[in-house]
Amino acid sequence: MTLIHVLGSDIPHHNQTVLRFFNDVLSAELPLDQPRRFMVVTQQPVALAAFGNLEIESFGSKKALAQALVQRAKNREQRFFCHGQFNPGIWLALLSGKIRARQLYWHVWGADLYEESHSLKFRLFYLLRRIAQGRVAQVFATQGDLHYYQQRHPQIPATTLYFPTKMPSVAPHSAPGEQFTVLLGNSGDASNRHIEGLKAIREQFGEAARVVVPLGYPPNNEGYIREVAAAADALFPAGQVELLRSNLAFDDYLTLSARCHLGYFMFERQQGIGTLCLLIQANIPFVLTRRNPFWRDICEQGLPVLFSDDALDEVRVAEARRQLASCDKQAIAFFAPGYVTCWRDVLRHCERECS
């Protein structure tokens, strides 16, 4: 029986990264006699033709994929490897027993572990999902997310595994200017807590700091952007805050980050690892909240981490930059080649279980 990989929600950027990693890297690092199989939710199935080393079945909705997965799960020997998991139908199928626990491996991407909405509808679903998340064969995640998960489900086998972050082959040259510049957040989503970040930057580094805020994603977010703009004008009245309202190409983002002295991220869950990896590669320190569990992974690798409730100034930022510049980037577990080794080990294990 062949292991089926599942991308159960239409998240183009992340899904493309995973498919490219399997197609270009793992197909060479760990070849099989037949292409690895994927079930993918997408509105652009034509784009999947680029991954010729994989066998991909596309679905137009999360519901359609979940229904197909449940049908295949009737063969109790079939195994599934879920990457991320933003598909309520799959969680409910696990809860009802339509998918057996031993049939499903789960690589956590962060958001599905955490319960941020306060609406009654979501609170009820969170309760059901929390139970379902304890009905899997094995879970893979960052150290921080595993620590969070195992407080609820200590009986489930758990292994550290990192998302295959897209990294430039050559580290960008970090060359910030004289004016102290901070990159605030990695998107326009409210989980970035931009207004709290602006207040903290103003308090810690003063009104003279320059702040750059990427807000190009998600689309149709004008109401929230107006709130951020109003706070920026009030806290930095001389116009030191630059709001980037359009999506940035990858190379443009690298150029932008290279001009910054510091990244500032107020996420209260594991989020933005790709951005953090780019900053580490360029020796740009960053600030996290203590509620972002990825700080555990960073500390385990011997990397400096600054916290939003620390007493911060430009001297501490400069020291963190020095520490980043002196570390061996090739030895970082959540960089390549470290995460490639982890993926090889995980797939060998899961594919052996299916044979």
DOKEBA-714613 format. One record per atom (N, C-alpha, C, O): residue in one letter; x, y, z. Coordinates in steps of 0.001 Angstrom, whole numbers, plus 500000, padded with zeros to 6 digits. Layout:
N
AXYZ...
***
This chain:
355
M500858498805500000M500000500000500000M500892501243500000M501852501320500767T500573502219499135T501375503434499011T500900504503499983T499697504711500139L501828505175500630L501505506313501480L501003507470500618L501624507806499610I499881508083501008I499336509229500277I499578510495501094I499189510573502259H500213511469500486H500443512757501126H499243513666500848H498691513658499748V498847514448501857V497620515243501774V497913516706502075V498426517045503142L497578517571501113L497587519021501311L496121519449501268L495569519728500204G495506519493502450G494049519531502547G493405520886502472G492189520991502632S494176521935502234S493619523275502113S494369524023501026S495552523770500794D493690524938500365D494284525672499237D495126526828499766D494657527961499871I496374526521500096I497329527532500567I498470527531499553I499480526862499769P498326528267498454P499226528105497300P500710528187497646P501487527339497207H501120529197498431H502542529390498685H503131528182499418H504134527623498975H502525527781500519H503037526659501306H502949525346500520H503886524548500526N501814525131499845N501647523883499109N502673523759497991N503234522684497775Q502918524850497286Q503919524827496216Q505305524528496774Q506085523804496155T505612525083497944T506917524833498557T507087523350498882T508139522770498615V506050522738499461V506115521318499801V506243520464498538V507074519558498480L505428520751497541L505470519961496305L506827520101495615L507374519125495101R507356521300495607R508667521517494975R509758520750495733R510652520168495119F509681520752497041F510659520035497861F510607518529497584F511646517891497417F509420517973497536F509293516544497234F509722516249495800F510402515256495541N509324517108494880N509620516865493468N511106516992493149N511673516156492446D511730518045493672D513112518353493292D514155517724494209D515219517312493747V513856517647495505V514859517223496484V514656515773496913V515554514946496758L513477515465497451L513283514131498020L513209513050496949L513556511898497209S512761513407495749S512745512412494672S514159511955494330S514359510826493882A515143512838494543A516547512470494313A517192511892495565A517960510932495487E516878512483496735E517495512041497983E516990510670498436E517740509874499000L515708510410498181L515087509174498652L514140508647497570L512922508687497743P514685508159496465P513839507740495335P513053506473495653P513492505626496431L511879506367495030L511047505171495115L510888504575493723L511255505190492722D510335503368493678D510101502738492383D508976503420491612D508905503313490387Q508103504116492321Q506983504817491684Q506855506202492315Q507305506416493440P506243507145491591P506138508514492138P505347508553493445P504401507787493630R505736509438494336R504958509639495557R503611510268495206R503511511100494305R502584509851495937R501209510268495629R500788511428496535R501102511460497725F500065512381495932F499553513538496653F498085513752496337F497644513542495207M497337514169497339M495986514711497173M496078516182497576M496536516493498675V495643517093496694V495887518521496895V494616519313496586V493984519104495551V494248520218497489V493180521181497210V493792522370496481V494740522983496973T493257522694495319T493786523831494565T492731524365493606T491903523615493089Q492777525664493381Q491956526307492359Q492726526463491049Q492185526953490058Q493985526046491051Q494828526171489865Q495517524836489569Q496736524729489705P494752523825489170P495345522498488951P496397522477487839P497272521612487836V496320523421486896V497301523460485810V498716523645486357V499674523111485799A498847524406487457A500172524672488032A500844523408488553A502062523389488733L500073522354488797L500635521125489348L501432520346488309L502184519436488659A501273520696487030A502014520003485971A503519520191486111A504293519423485539A503942521199486862A505377521458487037A506060520394487884A507289520339487929F505280519543488561F505867518577489487F505760517172488897F504990516330489359G506562516959487860G506464515731487080G506938514482487792G506640513374487345N507672514626488891N508152513458489628N507135512957490649N507388511985491362L505981513624490717L504944513252491680L503669512845490958L503419513266489828E502868512023491622E501531511683491128E500526512476491959E500322512184493138I499897513482491342I499069514433492094I497621514361491618I497345514444490421E496708514206492559E495277514297492286E494768515584492917E494977515818494108S494101516421492127S493660517723492636S492163517710492928S491392516962492327F491781518570493880F490394518708494295F490058520189494382F490891520997494793G488844520542493997G488464521948493960G488056522530495284G487897523745495397S487879521694496301S487456522197497613S487963521274498713S488311520119498468K487997521808499930K488387521006501085K487389519866501315K487770518753501677K486120520164501099K485089519148501311K485271517983500349K485165516824500751A485546518286499067A485711517224498071A486906516341498415A486828515119498289L488007516946498847L489177516147499225L488866515279500442L489213514099500468A488219515854501442A487917515083502651A487018513890502326A487213512802502867Q486037514088501449Q485148512986501075Q485926511874500372Q485708510695500648A486834512247499462A487634511254498757A488562510515499708A488765509308499580L489126511249500665L490034510629501632L489278509608502489L489794508526502769V488063509953502902V487260509041503719V486961507761502949V486993506671503519Q486670507889501657Q486411506707500838Q487642505795500800Q487527504577500930R488814506397500621R490038505594500541R490404504997501895R491031503941501974A490001505690502957A490308505198504300A489497503962504666A489783503316505674K488486503620503859K487737502385504119K488636501165503986K488393500130504607N489684501298503163N490740500287503160N491643500599504344N492444501532504281R491528499845505403R492190500176506659R493706500006506596R494407500348507549E494219499481505482E495667499403505304E496242500687504702E497454500904504719Q495352501536504168Q495818502774503547Q496283503762504616Q495636503918505651R497424504436504352R497971505432505273R498042506787504585R498241506877503374F497874507848505389F497891509216504876F498893510039505690F499027509859506900F499588510937505005F500514511871505664F499991513277505400F500110513796504290C499414513886506425C498799515208506269C499818516303506575C500397516346507660H500021517172505617H500942518303505759H500111519530506143H499221519938505397G500403520115507306G499501521131507807G498194520405508115G498206519187508292Q497115521086508180Q495797520474508172Q494780521530508524Q494500521774509697F494235522147507514F493243523194507725F491934522730507096F491270523487506387N491574521477507364N490428520855506712N489512520251507766N489791519167508278P488424520936508097P487529520438509158P486978519056508860P486761518268509780G486746518746507577G486188517440507223G487077516292507653G486584515240508061I488387516485507564I489322515424507969I489329515265509487I489345514146509999W489316516405510213W489279516302511672W488005515587512126W488055514747513025L486868515913511513L485605515296511923L485574513812511561L484987513006512282A486211513453510434A486280512039510057A487134511251511043A486825510098511345L488192511852511539L488994511210512592L488171511045513866L488214510007514527L487421512096514191L486627512085515425L485561510988515376L485281510345516387S484973510779514208S483882509812514070S484368508392513818S483575507450513842G485680508230513575G486211506903513312G486204506505511852G486608505391511520K485753507391510963K485800507084509529K487239506979509034K487521506268508069I488145507689509699I489573507501509517I490114507001510854I489889507633511887R490819505882510845R491362505335512079R492663506053512442R493392506538511576A492926506103513729A494114506823514199A495385506291513551A496258507073513175R495503504974513415R496742504413512875R496938504699511393R497999504412510838Q495908505270510742Q495995505542509315Q496599506904508989Q496914507169507828L496767507771509981L497099509150509655L498296509666510442L498317509613511672Y499292510163509717Y500422510911510281Y500139512396510045Y499522512778509051W500606513222510986W500306514657510869W501559515484511095W502193515402512147H501911516291510081H502970517289510237H502307518618510545H501637519197509689V502489519096511745V501853520324512218V502504521542511568V503730521644511512W501678522462511081W502197523731510564W501964524890511526W502299526030511203G501414524632512668G501281525682513681G499854526110513931G499327525907515025A499224526697512936A497944527362513170A496867526414513670A496049526802514505D496847525172513178D495780524261513572D495884523782515014D494939523196515542L497015524024515651L497147523664517065L496486524685517977L496037524348519072Y496428525924517528Y496107527032518428Y494666527492518251Y494070527299517191E494121528091519275E492693528394519342E492505529876519600E492304530304520737E492572530656518525E492636532108518674E491283532804518607E491118533888519167S490315532197517930S489008532846517802S488217532703519108S488327531698519810H487424533725519414H486606533698520625H485121533478520318H484295533496521230S484773533270519036S483362533072518688S482898531702519185S483688530760519255L481620531600519527L481067530364520078L481209529215519091L481528528092519481K480969529497517798K481063528449516776K482468527854516743K482635526635516702F483469528720516761F484841528232516717F485228527536518014F485969526553517982R484744528022519152R485110527387520418R484613525937520448R485307525050520946L483421525702519919L482888524342519865L483734523479518940L484074522345519276F484073524023517769F484892523258516832F486277522979517410F486821521890517230Y486842523959518099Y488158523751518708Y488147522554519660Y489093521768519691L487071522424520433L486969521309521378L486984519980520632L487705519056521007L486174519889519562L486127518656518775L487469518388518103L487943517252518080R488070519426517563R489353519274516871R490447518823517836R491296518002517488R490416519364519042R491419519008520046R491362517510520347R492397516862520502I490148516967520429I490005515523520651I490541514754519444I491270513773519595A490170515215518239A490606514532517015A492118514539516875A492703513579516372Q492748515607517314Q494204515704517172Q494941514694518045Q496135514468517850G494256514092518990G494838513023519785G494587511652519194G494915510637519809R494002511615517995R493696510343517343R494478510216516040R493893510016514975V495778510331516128V496656510157514971V497736509143515342V497986508880516519A498371508578514309A499395507566514555A500679508178515097A501329507619515980Q501031509341514548Q502272510011514957Q502180511472514534Q501538511803513537V502821512328515294V502802513753514987V504235514240514800V505156513787515479F504405515178513859F505706515767513554F505554517281513632F504576517835513130A506519517954514262A506377519398514431A507686519983514939A508649519262515199T507700521305515076T508818521986515720T508870521590517190T507901521058517731Q510003521850517832Q510119521561519265Q509056522314520064Q508443521763520978G508849523575519708G507879524382520442G506472523858520300G505734523783521283D506082523487519071D504730522968518863D504550521596519503D503468521283520001L505597520776519495L505495519481520166L505309519659521672L504551518920522299H505998520636522244H505831520911523677H504380521287523974H503809520835524967Y503785522116523112Y502390522528523286Y501450521332523105Y500545521116523911Y501673520563522046Y500802519431521715Y500842518365522800Y499804517828523185Q502040518055523297Q502173516942524229Q501619517247525614Q501445516333526420Q501342518496525901Q500653518807527152Q499229518243527133Q498662517929528180R498652518117525918R497299517571525777R497306516098525380R496412515345525766H498310515688524612H498309514335524060H499677513676524275H500380513391523305P500058513434525518P501404512906525789P501608511483525293P502745511022525193Q500521510777524981Q500630509372524588Q500969509189523116Q501317508081522708I500877510251522297I501086510121520851I502576510230520527I503222511181520967P503143509280519767P504551509398519360P504789510709518616P504002511093517751A505871511386518957A506135512726518407A507596512834517996A508492512359518694T507819513475516842T509165513621516291T509341515039515757T508426515594515148T510508515620515983T510794516951515472T510946516917513953T511670516081513412L510263517826513274L510350517941511823L510043519384511453L509157520009512035Y510790519912510471Y510641521315510093Y510116521461508666Y510434520669507778F509313522487508481F508822522830507152F510017523115506234F510967523769506664P509992522645504995P511140522839504083P511193524258503520P510868524491502356T511600525180504347T511583526601504012T512407526905502762T513522526411502597K511837527718501898K512563528170500708K513633529174501131K513337530180501775M514874528886500762M515995529744501134M516797530101499884M516937529271498986P517322531317499816P518197531655498685P519492530870498756P519994530591499845S520037530511497601S521275529725497578S522453530515498133S523390529938498685V522405531835497986V523444532702498537V522786533654499533V521793534305499209A523331533733500728A522753534604501751A522761536056501287A523774536535500779P521643536764501455P521625538181501089P522597538977501937P522790538683503117H523199539968501343H524142540821502085H523360541847502883H522668542694502318S523474541766504191S522757542686505069S523540543993505189S524676544014505662A522907545079504749A523596546369504777A522617547472505181A522242548309504360P522201547467506469P521275548511506908P521945549886506918P523156550004507102G521134550912506717G521658552274506711G521852552815508118G521777552076509099E522101554102508198E522370554706509511E521129554762510386E521222554554511595Q519972555040509802Q518755555134510606Q518309553740511038Q518160552843510207F518096553561512342F517704552267512878F516351551869512285F515357552577512445T516333550711511589T515159550303510829T514672548944511299T515460548015511474V513346548835511505V512731547619512029V511722547082511017V510888547828510505L511806545781510735L510810545079509924L509752544540510870L510054543699511717L508513545010510741L507448544628511660L506482543665510973L505793544042510025G506434542414511453G505496541432510921G505920540878509580G506862541362508952N505192539837509152N505505539245507851N504314539216506907N504411538686505801S503185539783507336S502011539874506456S501032540868507063S501273541431508131G499915541073506353G498894541974506853G497844541295507703G496820541901508019D498075540051508079D497120539346508915D497154539911510338D498212540280510848A495990539972510959A495899540568512299A496680539794513351A496975540338514415S497026538521513077S497817537744514037S499204538336514240S499894537990515199N499620539238513328N500898539941513490N500850540966514622N501891541405515112R499649541344515033R499471542303516136R500348543548515920R501149543940516768H500150544138514743H501007545259514338H500928546452515287H501940547093515568I499739546746515775I499585547944516609I500351547777517925I501000548713518392E500274546584518519E501068546334519727E502554546419519418E503338546920520224G502939545922518231G504340546002517832G504810547432517667G505909547779518099L503987548268517045L504344549682516879L504528550366518231L505455551155518417K503644550059519166K503759550660520503K505053550221521185K505739551030521810A505382548930521062A506593548426521709A507848549023521083A508791549369521795I507869549145519766I509030549726519067I509207551190519470I510322551657519705R508100551889519543R508156553307519943R508721553442521359R509525554333521630E508293552551522260E508746552623523652E510208552210523793E510947552809524574Q510633551188523042Q511974550640523230Q513051551384522443Q514183551522522906F512694551862521255F513712552442520377F513471553911520042F514278554542519359G512355554447520528G512118555873520366G511476556247519042G511321555421518143E511114557499518952E510384558017517803E511254558109516552E510739558227515440A512565558056516734A513460558208515587A513590556930514762A514089556971513638A513148555802515304A513262554540514568A512389554575513315A511328555198513296R512852553903512283R512070553731511054R511479552319511075R512149551359511455V510208552209510657V509527550917510703V508953550606509325V508289551444508715V509217549373508834V508694548917507552V507718547781507837V508045546834508553V506499547886507260V505432546938507595V504871546301506317V504138546968505587P505190545036506022P504592544363504854P503118544034505128P502797543371506114L502233544499504253L500791544312504449L500099543791503185L498875543872503078G500861543262502235G500289542884500945G499418541645500971G498652541420500034Y499510540843502003Y498718539614502101Y498094539559503492Y498773539917504455P496866539141503652P495923538639502649P495235539765501883P495324540925502285P494549539441500783P493831540471500026P492591540953500777P492158540347501757N492036542057500289N490773542602500832N490858542847502335N489980542469503110N491954543495502708N492228543696504132N492303545181504480N492996545578505417E491583545990503716E491737547442503832E491334547984505201E491944548929505702G490309547389505804G489866547872507110G490953547752508159G491206548693508911Y491596546597508212Y492674546400509189Y493869547297508878Y494495547837509791I494187547456507598I495316548309507215I495061549754507658I495987550447508079R493823550201507564R493502551566508022R493756551703509527R494232552742509986E493436550651510296E493687550703511740E495191550804512023E495616551571512887V495988550023511286V497436550058511458V497980551436511069V498844551987511751A497464551983509966A497925553293509495A497622554382510519A498448555267510744A496450554326511137A496090555332512142A497010555245513348A497443556269513877A497311554024513785A498220553851514919A499625554324514566A500301554934515394A500066554047513349A501402554474512913A501514555997512915A502521556552513357D500479556666512422D500497558135512381D500525558733513782D501171559755514016A499819558089514717A499771558608516084A501094558389516823A501535559248517587L501714557246516590L502933556898517335L504195557462516687L505170557764517375F504171557601515370F505337558094514626F504886559222513690F504846559037512473P504552560374514246P503920561452513469P504806562054512394P504308562760511517A506107561796512439A506998562349511410A507061561464510162A507848561721509251G506225560420510127G506148559591508932G507220558533508822G507608558164507713Q507714558031509956Q508792557036509921Q508300555630509594Q509119554732509395V506983555411509532V506440554082509263V506058553975507788V505288554786507272E506604552971507126E506300552718505714E505416551474505618E505842550374505971L504190551654505140L503250550542504988L503320550039503549L503041550788502613L503688548782503374L503810548183502038L502511547435501742L502266546360502289R501687548012500877R500334547498500659R500252546481499528R499189545898499318S501332546250498796S501342545289497693S502204544082498049S503136544177498848N501874542946497438N502691541753497644N504092541970497100N504268542598496056L505088541452497805L506470541576497368L506948540265496771L506682539196497319A507655540342495646A508327539172495106A509416538746496080A509888539548496885F509814537471496002F510781536914496953F512079537727496970F512581538062498043D512621538044495802D513875538806495737D513707540207496310D514617540733496951D512548540809496082D512291542148496624D512203542099498150D512628543025498840Y511642541002498660Y511556540853500118Y512949540709500727Y513231541264501789L513808539966500051L515183539827500529L515885541181500567L516596541497501521T515677541970499525T516293543301499463T515768544180500597T516527544908501237L514462544100500833L513851544882501908L514433544495503267L514845545364504036S514467543200503563S514942542768504876S516416543101505082S516842543359506208A517194543098504006A518626543391504125A518884544825504570A519977545134505044R517893545707504426R518051547112504839R517673547316506307R517776548429506823C517235546242506984C516729546378508350C517769545941509391C518566545033509157H517735546607510532H518587546221511655H517952545108512495H518652544358513175L516608545009512438L515896544153513380L514559543733512781L513901544511512090G514165542480513059G512794542044512790G512000542043514080G512553541784515149Y510707542330513992Y509880542416515202Y508581541666514923Y507820542049514035F508322540581515695F507201539699515389F506420539406516673F506941538834517630M505176539814516656M504340539709517851M503384538514517813M502421538475518580F503634537546516936F502775536366516865F502693535684518229F503688535570518945E501485535232518574E501319534508519837E501211533012519600E500702532280520448R501683532564518465R501811531140518177R502979530972517216R503556531955516750Q503324529718516919Q504383529462515956Q503933529953514589Q502903529518514074Q504695530845514012Q504311531464512738Q505539532171512165Q506412532626512905G505588532253510853G506628533057510217G508018532460510252G509003533197510220I508127531109510320I509457530500510390I510270530819509140I511481531023509216G509597530861507986G510315531187506752G510996532541506837G512153532690506444T510276533524507350T510845534862507508T511998534844508505T513035535462508263L511828534145509621L512899534076510623L514156533428510041L515272533854510337C513973532408509222C515134531749508606C515882532709507678C517112532729507665L515147533492506913L515800534464506027L516597535488506829L517698535873506435L516039535925507951L516741536904508779L517985536286509419L519041536917509464I517858535059509911I519026534397510500I520124534256509459I521294534509509747Q519753533852508253Q520746533677507187Q521476534985506890Q522663534986506563A520750536099507009A521346537410506732A521914538080507984A522316539242507930N521952537363509108N522495537885510377N521702539072510911N522262539990511510I520389539039510688I519509540102511192I518760539567512410I517950538651512262P518999540102513603P518309539607514800P516818539955514766P516373540765513952F516064539332515659F514620539562515670F514088539421517082F514712538825517959V512903539999517265V512198539985518545V510976539088518413V510246539177517425L510744538218519406L509550537382519480L508840537630520814L509421538179521750T507576537213520879T506907537169522175T507193535815522815T507483534840522122R507112535764524117R507352534487524814R506237533476524546R506383532298524871R505128533920523959R504031533003523647R504202532351522281R503396531509521884N505254532741521563N505581532061520310N506527530908520647N507694531153520951P506056529655520601P506878528552521117P508112528253520279P508943527441520687F508257528893519109F509437528612518291F510722529094518977F511818528729518551W510603529901520021W511803530322520741W512553529105521305W513770529159521481R511841528023521586R512497526821522089R513449526237521041R514555525805521368D513012526228519792D513849525701518717D515065526586518481D516170526096518248I514847527894518545I515944528835518327I517002528685519419I518199528637519137C516544528614520658C517503528477521764C518239527145521704C519427527078522018E517540526086521303E518188524776521218E519352524785520223E520321524043520384Q519244525637519187Q520306525734518179Q521399526723518585Q522323526983517813G521293527270519791G522320528197520263G522274529561519609G523276530274519574L521097529929519083L520945531221518405L520375532247519374L519627531887520283P520715533511519196P520164534543520087P518705534811519774P518303534827518611V517919535020520809V516532535433520625V516243536574521596V516578536498522778L515629537610521093L515223538751521903L513719538659522128L512980538251521231F513265539034523311F511846538967523628F511255540364523743F511929541315524138S509968540461523384S509310541761523354S509204542402524738S509062543621524842D509270541603525794D509204542191527140D510584542396527755D510688542726528937D511660542200526958D513016542505527424D513265544011527404D512540544761526751A514278544434528111A514759545821527993A515676545865526774A516831545445526843L515168546365525684L515896546332524418L516428547710524049L515822548736524359D517566547706523383D518106548935522811D519009548533521649D519172547348521361E519586549517520991E520394549237519817E521669548469520161E522201547752519313V522165548605521382V523368547875521791V523073546375521861V523865545563521382R521936546008522457R521576544592522542R521313544015521160R521648542860520895V520720544802520283V520471544341518917V521790544088518199V521936543088517497A522748544990518373A524059544832517728A524776543584518236A525443542900517460E524649543280519519E525278542082520068E524628540817519505E525321539846519202A523313540825519365A522632539673518764A523061539479517314A523203538346516855R523266540566516600R523756540475515220R525151539838515198R525439539003514341R525996540226516120R527343539644516185R527271538140516428R528002537368515808Q526388537730517331Q526245536307517627Q525744535531516404Q526226534433516125L524792536093515687L524294535430514485L525398535280513442L525508534243512788A526210536319513292A527277536285512285A528313535214512597A528979534715511690S528457534858513867S529499533902514252S529018532458514282S529828531554514486C527714532213514083C527208530845514191C527358530103512863C527440530712511796D527393528771512955D527517527915511777D526122527646511215D525376526834511762K525776528317510143K524429528185509584K524162526769509071K523017526317509068Q525216526066508635Q525022524712508115Q524596523725509205Q524088522645508902A524800524089510452A524480523184511562A523088523431512142A522678522720513060I522353524416511632I521035524743512172I520020523697511699I519884523459510499A519313523076512639A518433521951512311A517280522339511396A516834521518510595F516783523581511496F515645523965510656F516068524657509366F515229525217508659F517367524625509051F517885525015507738F518193523745506942F518340522668507520A518290523875505605A518915522808504827A520413522882505090A520936523990505206P521133521770505192P520678520384504954P520040519703506156P519617518552506049G519958520395507318G519442519753508521G518043519203508341G517781518057508705Y517122520010507777Y515754519519507678Y515616518439506602Y514686517633506658V516525518411505626V516481517353504614V516767516002505267V516102515010504970T517744515970506147T518063514735506870T516871514246507681T516571513052507698C516188515178508359C515003514813509150C513911514228508258C513293513220508599W513679514870507113W512643514383506202W512968512991505673W512076512150505555R514232512740505354R514616511402504893R514277510358505949R513716509308505636D514619510651507200D514371509696508280D512871509462508479D512426508326508647V512104510547508457V510655510435508671V510002509642507552V509179508766507817L510352509930506314L509722509221505197L510116507750505168L509288506890504868R511367507461505477R511766506048505552R510875505299506552R510401504196506279H510661505924507712H509835505313508746H508395505127508273H507847504028508360C507789506189507778C506376506134507387C506160505223506197C505181504478506165E507046505265505221E506886504425504031E507152502947504361E506555502060503752R508022502692505296R508246501304505742R506995500766506436R506651499594506290E506314501640507200E505082501217507861E504001500833506858E503132500013507156C504059501428505671C503036501175504658C503345499957503798C502467499452503099S504566499491503844S504967498399502938S504606497025503528S504870495997502904
***
